[in-house]
Amino acid sequence: MYNFSMSDSENFNFSLNADSPTAEIINYFKKKLKDKVLEYEAELKHKNETIEKLNDQIRSLEEMIEQLKSRYSQTENEILTQNKELFVKMEESKQILIKQKEKHQKEISLLKDIFERTKMEISQFSAEIDELKKERNRIKEELLLVKSQKSDIEDKMKMLENQLSSSKKAVEETLSELFEERKKVSELSKKITEGEKEKEELKKQLESTKLAWDNERAQWKEMWERERSLWESHRMEFAVWEERLRNEREAWIKKLKEEEEKGVEYAKDLSKVLEDASKWSYKVGELLKLYAKDGVRLPQVFVSQKTLEKKAKSTTKKIFAMFLIGALLLGLIAYTAIDYKSKLHLAKYTSFTLDDSNYTGFVKSGDVFFFSHWSGGVVLKDAEMKNISKISEFDGSKLKISAIAEDGEYLWLLDMSGLRFIKVDPYTGKIVKSFKTLGVAPQGVACDGFYLWSFDASAGLLYRYDINDEIKGVSSYSLEGIKNVNWLGWVDGILYVVSNDKLYRFSYNNDRFKKISVQNAKNFVYCYVYKDKMYVLKDNGNIKEFDIYKIKI
């Protein structure tokens, strides 16, 4: 049985003026709602009474059936006993037995008719009970609808109260402004009389200053013409200078490419010179062996110590210089290749403009994106960035969410209003766990499957939280070049960090972080890497954009 209380409807207490039309409308709705609730209560009471009566009738019929069954069993026992006696006195009681059989047949037919009628009545009563149950469910639904209307009316009343309070303040402010304006008008009327007197004096001064102004304006005009011609000449010089810089930059790039090509050629020449030098030294050695073997004395110019030293020094200097140049060029090329290989190379795949500029982060689960909103909770979107649903409250409380992460089953939220990490169900908004942050300025949140990670801007450290049913321990780490964080996340054992329009990547080995690469990431706010794609939330002024990039390796 459903019991409805008038406590909700009697709690409508409004602090409004009784003469205002808004108060009359509110009282009318209040009275109408109260009458409707009383009417539904009376109808429910009447239906409950009818259901009780029908239940009593069903119980009485069941008792009657039980009595008929017992009576039928008794008659059967009597017939059996009589049959036993009739076997002894068959001839004497034959006529009596026939009459008794006929009588019993009549009674059995009567009992069958009564039983069929009771079955029909029971079926009718059950149908009526089902209809009453349906009607009761309908009344319950109407009551729920009335409750929702009641909550809507309460919201409208609160809105009207706020509007009335704001309008009251506005009227008070306008009245105070009117009083001040009246004072100012009275003061101005006095000043006008004084101003008229001064007006005559100012007219005379104005005529004199007008003449002086005309002369000065002519002088300024001449000066402006001179400055304008000078500015035009400067503008032309700037255009020439800009064109020259552009040409110089293009020439420098061309020269740099030529130098790189020369470096490669130098390396080839160096290898060739080294090869020739080795061949030459081998031939000279063989020649000297031959002359020594045959006893022939070489010319003094060829075999003198000074000549050999000069040739050796000059050859050594040339080889060393070419080797040094080649090593520098090869080092530059190797550094450029390593730096290019270590960075992520992104190619934009598609882009969306979001409907709100207060989104702070997002994560992806299948084809669903969970976006965190600074004051609106969590918004679920599809692959086309269309809203699916929204969770605005978490166990009845609203949060200030600055970061979001996922562990495969639940969402981790960073609530700045309470400086805490919250683990919630992604579809119901139920809070599973809640932990306080160690620092006072937490930034970002990430989960690697075992630990929870967050950066603190006040300490400039990355914290690792060992969490099970509670915080078991906290470890701190320093990241090279990182003072504050927009986003951090783990991808295949590598820590990705977005800080000050740059994307950093760090490897984590032996409980230490080592920087892998750093590259430009202008306007990046939040990222998510999945397979060969990077999803990026960008902040372009008052507009939030959602871009999808393909990662080129």
BAFIMI-177818 format. One record per residue (C-alpha): residue in three letters; x, y, z. Coordinates in steps of 0.001 Angstrom, whole numbers, padded with zeros to 6 digits, always signed. Each point is the difference from the previous one (the first is absolute). Example, Ala and Ser with C-alpha at 12.3 -4.5 7.8 and 13.67 -1.06 7.14 Angstrom:
<rs>
ALA+012300-004500+007800 SER+001370+003440-000660 
</rs>
This chain:
<rs>
MET+000000+000000+000000 TYR+001343+003438-000964 ASN-000272+002754+002619 PHE+000328+003597-001194 SER+000855+002743+002465 MET-000924+003663-000243 SER+003228+001058+001697 ASP+001606+000850-003349 SER-002923+002134-001157 GLU-000331+001731+003376 ASN+003655+001069-000071 PHE-000656+002660-002669 ASN+000835+003107+002043 PHE+000741+003041-002116 SER+001164+003380+001248 LEU-001999+002069-002556 ASN-002392+002918+000156 ALA-003636-001195+000176 ASP-001219+002795-002297 SER+002329-000904-002886 PRO-001397-001999-002978 THR+002847-002480+000342 ALA-001119-000886+003539 GLU-003591-000518-001193 ILE+001183-002359-002758 ILE+002142-001910+002501 ASN-002877-000302+002507 TYR-002293-001183-002807 PHE+002474-002712-001047 LYS+000550-000927+003642 LYS-003743-000379+000670 LYS-000534-001926-003243 LEU+002867-002366+000810 LYS-001310-000546+003529 ASP-003544-000782-001260 LYS+001371-002394-002603 VAL+002090-001828+002616 LEU-003026-000301+002370 GLU-002119-001310-002861 TYR+002605-002639-000871 GLU+000331-000980+003677 ALA-003775-000491+000321 GLU-000135-002031-003190 LEU+002901-002171+001139 LYS-001680-000565+003363 HIS-003244-001035-001725 LYS+001846-002406-002332 ASN+001885-001547+002912 GLU-003293-000588+001861 THR-001542-001716-003057 ILE+003099-002201-000345 GLU-000335-001008+003700 LYS-003686-000890-000478 LEU+000780-002109-003060 ASN+002744-001793+001901 ASP-002505-000779+002810 GLN-002501-001412-002527 ILE+002705-002183-001540 ARG+000929-001351+003441 SER-003651-000799+000794 LEU-000391-001828-003330 GLU+003144-002008+000687 GLU-001411-001021+003422 MET-003303-001033-001629 ILE+001872-002168-002530 GLU+001926-001655+002830 GLN-003283-000786+001807 LEU-001470-001500-003186 LYS+003083-002140-000477 SER-000197-001313+003592 ARG-003701-000719-000380 TYR+000677-001868-003249 SER+002687-002117+001683 GLN-002362-000781+002901 THR-002752-001146-002388 GLU+002466-002252-001814 ASN+000971-001632+003318 GLU-003646-000529+000867 ILE-000688-001636-003388 LEU+002889-002415+000510 THR-001271-001043+003423 GLN-003518-000401-001352 ASN+001289-002106-002906 LYS+001678-002339+002461 GLU-003291-000463+001842 LEU-001912-000360-003266 PHE+002207-002893-001042 VAL-001281-001846+003053 LYS-003619+001065-000506 MET-000089+000432-003802 GLU-003503-001076-000632 GLU-001539+001960+002836 SER+001546+003403-000742 LYS+000138+000037-003807 GLN-002743+002574-000414 ILE+001456+002208+002750 LEU+003419-000090-001693 ILE-001416+001041-003372 LYS-001748+002980+001626 GLN+003166+001002+001850 LYS+002049-000199-003229 GLU-002440+002299-001761 LYS+000108+002396+002915 HIS+003823+000005-000014 GLN+000088+000590-003750 LYS-002172+003050+000440 GLU+002181+001282+002804 ILE+003174-000553-002090 SER-001464+001881-002972 LEU-001028+002806+002334 LEU+003515+000091+001498 LYS+001548+000070-003484 ASP-002233+002904-001007 ILE+000923+001867+003198 PHE+003692-000722-000609 GLU-000198+001268-003617 ARG-001820+003128+001123 THR+002618+000675+002689 LYS+002806-000462-002581 MET-001690+002490-002334 GLU-000475+002469+002876 ILE+003667-000411+001026 SER+001153+000663-003592 GLN-002235+003085-000153 PHE+001345+001210+003349 SER+003622-000552-001167 ALA-000711+001984-003197 GLU-001508+002811+002077 ILE+003058-000101+002309 ASP+002322+000259-003033 GLU-001972+002995-001263 LEU+000191+001593+003437 LYS+003771-000621+000087 LYS+000378+001611-003423 GLU-002040+002963+001167 ARG+002120+000224+003146 ASN+003212+000020-002104 ARG-001511+002694-002211 ILE-000797+002081+003093 LYS+003595-000502+001227 GLU+001340+001229-003350 GLU-002288+003033+000184 LEU+001299+000676+003513 LEU+003602-000183-001266 LEU-000967+002417-002787 VAL-001537+002302+002612 LYS+003225-000201+002011 SER+002083+000944-003064 GLN-002386+002888-000708 LYS+000352+000998+003623 SER+003819+000070-000273 ASP-000267+002033-003221 ILE-002318+002464+001748 GLU+002484+000239+002883 ASP+002825+000783-002441 LYS-002154+002617-001725 MET-000884+001510+003388 LYS+003659+000205+000960 MET+000756+001629-003327 LEU-002854+002491+000528 GLU+001285+000732+003511 ASN+003474+000699-001384 GLN-001483+002210-002720 LEU-002100+001870+002577 SER+002978+000500+002285 SER+002139+001222-002920 SER-002804+002293-001217 LYS-000451+001314+003542 LYS+003694+000806+000203 ALA-000147+001631-003420 VAL-002986+002154+001081 GLU+001819+001020+003179 GLU+003097+000888-002008 THR-002052+002011-002534 LEU-001745+001868+002855 SER+003312+000858+001583 GLU+001293+001107-003413 LEU-003124+002154-000506 PHE+000503+001691+003363 GLU+003625+000649-000854 GLU-001010+001351-003417 ARG-002485+002368+001654 LYS+002752+001296+002224 LYS+002270+000332-002994 VAL-002746+001865-001975 SER-000430+002487+002806 GLU+003753+000502+000168 LEU+000211+000248-003776 SER-002721+002676-000118 LYS+002161+002099+002285 LYS+003077-000720-002055 ILE-001859+000886-003239 THR-000626+003532+001204 GLU+003658+000290+000891 GLY+000959-001641-003307 GLU-002000+002522-002032 LYS+002051+002743+001522 GLU+003201-001846-000796 LYS-001327-000744-003501 GLU+000322+003582-001090 GLU+003551+000146+001223 LEU+000821-003310-001687 LYS-001420+001203-003310 LYS+002541+002756-000084 GLN+002794-002417+000906 LEU-001306-002482-002598 GLU+000254+002516-002799 SER+003579+000757+000917 THR+000906-003699+000337 LYS-001755-000759-003300 LEU+002325+002279-001838 ALA+002975-001564+001762 TRP-001384-003509-000780 ASP-000333+000750-003717 ASN+003618+001074-000117 GLU+001137-003054+001975 ARG-002108-002372-002162 ALA+001679+001331-003134 GLN+003382-000668+001605 TRP-001055-003533+001020 LYS-001253-000671-003528 GLU+003361+000900-001461 MET+001746-002172+002629 TRP-002326-002943-000768 GLU+000745+000192-003719 ARG+003713-000160+000762 GLU-000382-002906+002476 ARG-002269-001879-002396 SER+002549+000110-002802 LEU+002651-001176+002503 TRP-002262-002867+001165 GLU-000621-001075-003605 SER+003732-000116-000624 HIS+000483-002068+003207 ARG-002747-002369-001084 MET+001654-000534-003366 GLU+003333-000603+001715 PHE-001637-002538+002342 ALA-001550-001847-002973 VAL+003403-000089-001722 TRP+001632-001169+003236 GLU-002622-002745+000449 GLU+000500-001178-003602 ARG+003739+000014+000528 LEU-000352-002066+003192 ARG-002226-002476-001820 ASN+002546-000331-002804 GLU+002825-000373+002517 ARG-001903-002697+001873 GLU-000683-001911-003219 ALA+003649+000392-000999 TRP+001094-001169+003458 ILE-002232-003090-000210 LYS+001326-000696-003497 LYS+003551+000485+001214 LEU-000635-002301+002968 LYS-001243-002710-002350 GLU+003048+000530-002231 GLU+002276-000233+003067 GLU-001696-003239+000999 GLU+000554-001355-003529 LYS+003609+001223+000152 GLY+000404-001734+003363 VAL-001136-003260-001530 GLU+002419+000577-002927 TYR+002787+000868+002470 ALA-000685-003255+001827 LYS+000192-001903-003297 ASP+003220+001854-000977 LEU+001433-000677+003459 SER-000646-003696-000317 LYS+001549+000069-003492 VAL+003066+001937+001238 LEU+000442-002428+002882 GLU-000251-002878-002440 ASP+002532+001640-002372 ALA+002332+000792+002892 SER-000070-003604+001168 LYS+000684-001194-003556 TRP+002811+002578-000395 SER+001640-000990+003300 TYR-000219-003649-001023 LYS+001646+000737-003391 VAL+002759+002105+001609 GLY+000689-002755+002501 GLU+000221-002571-002772 LEU+002276+002283-002010 LEU+002302+000590+002971 LYS+000161-003753+000622 LEU+000918-000552-003647 TYR+002792+002602+000049 ALA+001325-001320+003291 LYS-000006-003523-001341 ASP+001888+000871-003182 GLY+002425+002359+001794 VAL-001005+003041-002029 ARG+000340+003335+001717 LEU-002925+002399-000442 PRO+000427+003642-000848 GLN+000592+002257+002993 VAL-003088+002123-000841 PHE-002256-003000+000068 VAL+001370-001729+003099 SER+001158+002962+002107 GLN-001526+000289+003457 LYS-001152+003592-000515 THR-001822-000842-003236 LEU-001746-002914+001630 GLU-000922+002101+003048 LYS-001425+002837-002171 LYS-002061-002352-002103 ALA-001215-001857+003065 LYS-000950+003245+001807 SER-001861+001503-002962 THR-001816-003248-000693 THR-000864-000394+003681 LYS-001367+003555+000239 LYS-002126-000428-003100 ILE-001328-003335+001196 PHE-000704+001350+003509 ALA-001778+003117-001349 MET-002141-002021-002390 PHE-000704-002560+002710 LEU-001014+002740+002482 ILE-002342+001677-002531 GLY-001535-003334-000917 ALA-000461-000954+003659 LEU-001718+003328+000761 LEU-002335-000355-002972 LEU-000749-003611+000802 GLY-000672+000961+003641 LEU-002388+002771-001124 ILE-001790-002379-002347 ALA-000167-002698+002687 TYR-001365+002479+002592 THR-002637+001234-002481 ALA-000996-003566-000835 ILE-000192-001072+003669 ASP-001998+003120+000955 TYR-002377-000567-002928 LYS-000409-003670+000893 SER-000643+000662+003715 LYS-002891+002451-000606 LEU-003602-000781-000822 HIS-001053+001051-003498 LEU-003675+000904-000090 ALA-002267+000402-003041 LYS-003452+001485+000628 TYR-002758-002480-000845 THR-003170+001924+000962 SER-001145+002848+002253 PHE-003142+000980+001973 THR-001095+003176+001791 LEU-001521-000784+003409 ASP-003219+001501+001347 ASP+001535+001232+003280 SER+003266+001708+000905 ASN+000094-001359+003584 TYR+001079-003560-000855 THR+003174-000869+001936 GLY+000881-003486-001291 PHE-001224-003269-001497 VAL+000586-003740-000256 LYS-001126-002568-002600 SER-001732-003325+000637 GLY-000938-001835-003197 ASP-001995+002426-002142 VAL-001030+002168+002995 PHE+001907+003095+001187 PHE-000310+001114+003636 PHE+000605+003791+000237 SER+000586+001628+003396 HIS-001658+003403+000493 TRP+001245+002539+002543 SER-003440+000418+001626 GLY-002301-002281-002033 GLY+001273-003456+000983 VAL+000733-002593-002718 VAL-001486+000169-003531 LEU-000181-003111-002211 LYS+000505+000587-003753 ASP+000079-002227-003065 ALA+002606-000076-002788 GLU-001702+002995-001703 MET+000266+002057+003231 LYS-003770-000109+000584 ASN-001226-000164+003608 ILE-001292-003413+001137 SER-000637+000650+003699 LYS+001296+002018+002934 ILE+000857-000691+003655 SER-000269+003315+001828 GLU-000015-001284+003604 PHE+002012-002702+001750 ASP-001828-001445+003009 GLY-001934+003272+000233 SER+003025+002339-000103 LYS+001363+002190-002809 LEU+003743+000015-000717 LYS+002592+002360-001497 ILE+001782-002455-002317 SER+003380+001062-001399 ALA+001280-003373-001305 ILE-001300-003467-000888 ALA+001547-003461-000527 GLU-001178-003624-000311 ASP+001248-003362+001238 GLY-001947-002232-002404 GLU-003164-000203+002144 TYR-000416+003184+002046 LEU+000741+003718-000434 TRP+002440+001960+002190 LEU-000927+003684+000484 LEU+002087+002798+001540 ASP-002443+002109+002056 MET+001500+003439+000700 SER-002878+001027+002304 GLY+001081-002646+002525 LEU+003632-000580-001140 ARG-000660-003722-000392 PHE+000105-002892-002471 ILE-003394-001669-000577 LYS-000579-003431-001553 VAL-003498-000120-001564 ASP-002149-002308-002100 PRO+000074+001432-003569 TYR-003721-000523-000689 THR-001753+000511+003364 GLY+002245+002599+001663 LYS+000206-002036+003236 ILE+003154+000789+002037 VAL+002022-003175+000664 LYS+003023+001523+001771 SER+001297+003419+001009 PHE+003534+001083+001078 LYS+001505+003369+000932 THR+002897+001371-002091 LEU+003407+000375+001604 GLY+000735+003481-001415 VAL-002055+003195-000007 ALA+000292+000625-003781 PRO-000635-003358-001741 GLN+000125-000084-003802 GLY-001025-002925-002203 VAL-000769-003604+000901 ALA+001121-003262-001661 CYS-000352-003702+000774 ASP+002490-002620-001233 GLY-002006-002989+001263 PHE+001823-000227+003335 TYR+000626+003541+001257 LEU-001674+003411-000175 TRP+002219+002890-001228 SER-000474+003770+000406 PHE+002218+003110-000195 ASP+000055+002729+002664 ALA+000901+003523-001211 SER+000760+001344+003494 ALA+002778-002579+000559 GLY+000940-000509-003683 LEU-000054-003781+000506 LEU-001786-003000-001487 TYR-001728-002141+002661 ARG-000693-003741-000250 TYR-002861-001221+002228 ASP-000038-003667+001031 ILE-003757-000578+000390 ASN-002014-003046+000989 ASP-002835+000643+002456 GLU+001978+002989+001274 ILE+003253+001860-000752 LYS+002810-002365+001022 GLY+002879+002235-001037 VAL+001042+003005-002133 SER+003216+000334-002040 SER+001263+003240-001589 TYR+001988+000552-003225 SER+001434+003020-001823 LEU-000511+000419-003759 GLU+002660+001877-001974 GLY-001319+003356-001242 ILE-003519-000420+001490 LYS-001386+002637+002403 ASN-003720-000374-000703 VAL-002143-002489-001924 ASN-003030+000232-002302 TRP-000283-003777-000526 LEU+001883-003181+000790 GLY-000648-003586-001055 TRP+001648-003391-000413 VAL+000346-001561-003484 ASP+001801-003360-000337 GLY+002170+000644+003067 ILE+000931+003554-001083 LEU-001197+003091+001894 TYR-001440+002731-002255 VAL-000170+003546+001448 VAL-001428+003208-001510 SER+001479+003117+001601 ASN+000217+003606-001273 ASP-000927-000829-003634 LYS+002542-002850-000150 LEU-000404-003788-000071 TYR+002565-001951+002069 ARG+000628-003749+000086 PHE+001816-001725+002870 SER+001166-003586+000421 TYR-000321-001599+003449 ASN+002738-002472+000955 ASN+001511-000935+003363 ASP-002381+002410+001773 ARG+001381+002979-002000 PHE-001375+002135-002835 LYS+002125+000823-003057 LYS-001081+002469-002697 ILE-000459-001578-003439 SER-001207+002935-002088 VAL-001601+003447+000110 GLN-001941+001687-002801 ASN-002408+002881-000561 ALA-003672-000555+000950 LYS-001638+003408-000368 ASN-003402+000443+001732 PHE-000020-003659+001151 VAL-002149-000406+003148 TYR-000644-003751+000252 CYS+001028-003061-002037 TYR-000802-003681-000341 VAL+002080-002484-002014 TYR-001610-003172-001358 LYS+001896-002247-002453 ASP+001144+002227-002929 LYS-002220+002989+000853 MET+000313+002941+002373 TYR-003158+001788+001154 VAL+000659+003612+001064 LEU-002139+002575+001820 LYS+001143+003514-001014 ASP-000743+003406+001518 ASN-000267+002768-002624 GLY-001081+003012+002057 ASN-003636-000541+001022 ILE-000436-003001-002339 LYS+000883-003611+000785 GLU+000983-002164-002987 PHE+000328-003788-000182 ASP+002579-001212-002554 ILE+000924-003539-001029 TYR+003586-000601-001258 LYS+001610-003010-001610 ILE+003407-000837+001469 LYS+002639-000527-002683 ILE+003010-002145+000863 
</rs>
